[in-house]
Amino acid sequence: MATQKQSDPRERILEAADRLFYAEGVRATGTEKIMAASEVAKATFYRHFPSKDDLVAAYLEYRDRSFFEYLDTPAPAKDIHEALARIEQVVNRSDIIGCPFLRIASEYPDFAHPFHRVAIAHENRFLDYLTSLLKPLALDTKAAATAILGVIDGALSTRMVYGTSREVAIVSPAEAVLKSFPSAKAPRRS
């Protein structure tokens, strides 16, 4: 008996779009290619995603949700160091060739474009995540989180340029960044 295809056509479409958009880019990937890869008919495709833009939006939502679920699995990181170790681990996986949100931002450089705005929202959410993990430290958490995000985005950009042939460090550069921030002084008591 032949193996049965995954029954949910919407999931098959999203999985195919995820692979193709990430590897080849959104602009370079047509709906016909996604239909062929997901083995769905045109009518089925458009029933689930009335336009390619709807599919791209669902792809970005999926990527955002998956990333933050990864960070919280099996449990939320207990501190910034544990989070950085998880991020370094995922960034160096053999299937990671950069950040899907940085890739989208480069494909759609107009800041007003809906996809670029989603990339900005993802970066802001990630910045908030890092900031919250830095709160126990006596330093400018927003500035430190922004600097760490720069380290992470730089590492992901390195993966975009070199592919999987080069592993990137995140933990040690991020910890060096943290050490460069002066500790906030405790307020004086009268």
Secondary structure as UniProt FT lines:
FT   HELIX           9..24
FT   TURN            27..28
FT   HELIX           31..38
FT   HELIX           42..48
FT   HELIX           52..71
FT   HELIX           80..91
FT   TURN            94..95
FT   HELIX           100..107
FT   TURN            111..112
FT   HELIX           114..134
FT   TURN            135..136
FT   HELIX           141..162
FT   HELIX           163..165
FT   HELIX           171..180
//
